[in-house]
Amino acid sequence: MLRRLICVLAALVLVPHGWASAAGYASAPAVTWMASAVPTGSTVDLANIVTTDSPGRRTWSAAGACSVRGVALVTQKAGTCRLTLRLGATPKYSASTSSTVIQVRRKSVLTVLAAASLTNAVTRIGDAFMSRFLNVTVRFSFAGSSTLATQIEQGAPVDVVAMADTANMDRVVSSGDVMRGAVTTLARNRLAILVPRGNPKKIATVADLARSGVKVVLCDAAQPCGKYAATMFANAKVVVEPASRETSASGVVSRVANGEADAGIAYVTDGLISGDSVDAIEIPASSNVDTIYPIAVARKPSSGDAAAAAAFVAMARGSVGREILVGLGFGPP
């Protein structure tokens, strides 16, 4: 009997179950720091700065140009803020300490001018940017690239510009509004035939657009989508007389989606985001056009915050922007 008791006690010592569950099996919690910059003279909810899956007790400490009051980060002057989060242990997660350095910067408003076909992508990139740089508000203006170039030449405010072609970016480089060395490629695209949902005219090829009675809508010849369409038709050796011309690819999509045209030429990405109202028909590579979307920071950013404008372009071309763009059907640079 005594021998059995000794064996049981030995087993308990060798396998201390209670201790193992607390120390051996508890995992480190995930901590994600979301913000890289916060505005001066502000009170920011800490939930906008960091997330964690641990329900453990949270203890905050701050140093530099910030302080913590309750569940908020408080800033006064510009500078550097070092923020530390200590998480208490729980049955599932071990105790953890995580720190980050956040810049405290003045508030600024960026104006981003972008091609209409980039509307969804650039808006999502802007939302991601504002989640990381809490001191920056991004305002957008979308139009055909030729229209954007004219606006910039006429003095419209701009911090970042993204075009649907290189020709219109060259215009604003020539006008001195953008430095040649600042221009880089954001993404690529291709053309597609868009038809109303269900394809009532049974269009299958580019040649079908030249059939009698088929109402086709194209972009204005001055806009990239219009120039690309002209090149595509020349490659396919097809002549089409459009029923109307639109100032942007989104105008073409709208006409087709509303049943005001039997078909239109726009970008592959336009067909993907308008899938509930239009169908997209692939154009063979032998006729299609590889389109380039350049992006750049203005030579004199209207916000006066060249660093924020450069950070926007960096995010757009980095992993965050790439995931958004590819998810919407754009090709990589």
N, C-alpha and C positions, 0 to 999 in steps of 0.2 A: 504493500500500500504506500509506504513512504517512498519507495523507489519510483512508483508511478507519479506521485506528486512532484518529485524532483524533476522528472522528465517533462511534465506539463509546464512547470515553472521555467525550465530551460527553454522550452519552445516559445514561451511568452517573451523571454528576454531576447531570443534570437530574432523573433518576428514581432516587434512592438507595433501592432496594427494601428493603434490610435495615433502614434507618432508618425507612422509612414503616411497616413492619409493627409496629415497636416504639412509634413515637411518633404516627403518623398514624391508625392503625387500632385501637389499644388503647382500650377503653371503660372508663368509670368503674364500679366494682363497686357492686352494691346492698348497702346497709347498713341494717338495720332494728333500731331500738332498741325492745325489747319492754316493758321494765319502767319504770314511773314512780316506784316506791317500793320500798325494801328495808327489812328490819327492823334495828333496833339490835342490837348484840352478836351479829352473825352472820357466817357465811362462805357466800357465794352463788356458785355456779358461773356464770362469765361467759356460758356457753352459754344460760343462762336470762334473760340481759339483752339480748343482741344476736345477730343472725344476719347472715351475709354469704355471697355466692356466690363470693367470691374466696379462692383457696387460698394467697394471698400471705402472707409472714411477718407475724405480728401483734406489734405493740409497744403496750403499754398504759401509760397514765399516769393518775394520779388525784390529785385535790386536794379539800380540805375534809374532810368527816366520813367518809372512806373511804380505803382503800389497796388495792393489787393485790398479791397473792402468787400467783405462778404463774398458774393459770387461774381464780382465785377473787377475788371482791371481798370485802374484809373491812371490817366496820363496828364501831364501838364505841358512840358517843353519837349522839343525834338531831342532825340538821342537814342540810346540803346537800352533795351529792357531785357533783363534776364529773369525768366519765370521758371519756377520749379514746382512740380506737383509730386506730392508724396501720397501714395495710396496704401491704406491699411490692409492687412491680410484678411482673407475670407476663406471659407472651407474649400473654395475652388481655385482662388488665385493667391499667389504669394504677395507679400509686401513689395512695393516697387517705388522707385524714385526716377523721375524723368524731368529733364530740363530743356529749355530752348532759348534762343536769343531772338527777340522781336525788335524790329526797327520802329521807332516812334517818329512819324513824319507828318508834315503839314497835309491838310486835305487838298485834294486836287480833283479836277474833272477832266477826263480824257474824252476827246471827240474822235470816234473811229468812223471813217468813211469807207464803205465796202460795197463791192458789186452785189447786185440784187440776188444773184444765185448763191451768195454766201450768207444770206440772211440767217438761216437757222444755225449754221455752224458758228458764225462769228458771235451771234447772240449767246450761244451756250459757252463759248470760250470766254466771253465777257462776264458771264455769271460766275464761272470758275475763278476768273481773275479777281473779281470783287470779293469772293469768299476768302481769298488768300491775302489780298491787299485791301484791308478794311478802310484804309485812308483814301481810297480812290473810288470815284463814281465814273462809270463808263456810259457815255451817250453815243448812240448809233445813228447813222444816216445811210440808208441803202438806196441805190439807184443803178442805172446802167453805167458802165465804166466811162463812156464818153461824156456822159452828164456829170459824173464825179470830177473828171479832169477839168471840165469847163468851170465847175464850181470852185475848184482849188485855184485855177488860174485867175479867177475873179476875186480871190481873197477870202473864200469861205474858211472858217476855223477848222483846223485839222491837226491831229496829233499822229494818227496812224492811218494809212491808206492801203487798201487791198483791192486790186483790180482783177478783172477776168481775162486780161490780156497784157502783153508786154508793150504794145503800141501806145496805149493810153498812159501807162506808167512812164514810158519814154517822154510823153508830152509834159508831164509835171516835173520830170528831171530836167528837160530842156528849159522849162520856165523858171527853174531855180528853186522850186518848192520842195523838191526831194533830191538828196545827194545820190549820185549814181552808186557809190559804194554802200549805201544803206539798203539797196534793193536786194531782196532774196526771194526765193520761191517758197510759197506756202503750200500749194497743192496742185493737183492736175485733175482734169475732167475730160469727158467725151460727149459727143452729141447723141441724141436719140430722137426718134419720131414719137411724138406724143399724140394720142387719139383719145376721144371720149371713152369712158368706161364701157367695155363691151365691144368696142371697135365697130360701130355700125356700118362704116364704109368698107370693111374688110380689107384694110390696108396692110400689106405685108412687106413691101419693099420701098426703097426710095423712088423707083420708077412709078409706083402706084400714085405718087403725089402729083404726077403730071396728067393723070386721067381727067377726062372731061367731067365737070360737075363736082370735083373734089375741091373743097374750100380750104386753102392752106394759109396759115398765119406764120409770119416770120418776125424776127427782131429787125429793128431799124438797121439799115446798112452801115451806119456809123458806129453801132454798138458791136462789141466782140461777138456776141451770139449771132448777129447778122453777117458779120464777115466770115465767121467760121462756117455758117450755113452755105454761103456762096462758094467757099472752097470745097465743101463737101459735095455740093451739086456738080461742080466742075469735075471733081474726081470721079463721080458716078456717071458723068456725061448725061445729066438730066436737067431739063429746063423747066422751071416752075415759076408761074406768075402768082405772087401772093395776093390774097384777098385783102390783107391789111398788114401793116408793119407796127410793131410795138417797141416801146422805149427800153424794154428789158426782157429778160427771159421769163420773169414772173408774170409779165403782161401776156406773153404767149401762153403760159400755163393757164392763166385765168380765162382767156378766150376759149381754149379747148375744153377746160373743165366745165364751163358754163354752156357748152354746146353751141357756141357762136362760130366754131370752125370745126372742120372734119379732121384736121390734123395740124400739127405745128412742129417746128424744129426748136428744141431747147436742149438742156443738158441732161445727162443720165441721172444726175442727182435730183433734178426737178421732178422726174418721173417717180423716183423712189419716195420722195416726201409727199407726193400728191397721189399716192396709190389708191385712195378711196374714190377719186373722181376721174382719174385718167389711167390709161394703160400705156406702157412704154414699149416701143418696138426697136430692137437692136439694129444699128447700122453697121454693116461689115467694116472691118478694120481697113480694107483696101480703099474705102471711100471716106472713112471717118477722119476726124481731126483730133489730135492730142492737144488739149488746151492747157495753158499755164496760167496760174494765179500768182502774181508777184505781190509782195507785201513790203512796206517800208515805214520808217519813222519820218515824219516831216522834218525838213531842215530847221525850221523854227516852230517847234510844237506850240500850239496856241495855248495850252495849259501852262507852259513854262516848266513842265515836269518831264524833261527828256528821259530821266531814269525810269519813270513809270511807263512811258511810251515804249521804251526799249524792253522793259519787263513784259509788257503785253505781247510784243512780237515774239519774244523768247518763249512765252507760254504757248502761243499759237503754233509755233514751229516745234515745240517740245512734245513730250509724251502725252500731256493733257490734250493739247490741240490735235495731235495725231490721232488719238483715240476717238475724239469727236468727229473729225473730218472723215476718217475711214468708216466710222459707223454710219455716216450719212452718204457714203458711196464715192467719196473723193479718193483719188489716187495719191500716193506719197510723192513728195518733191522729186 
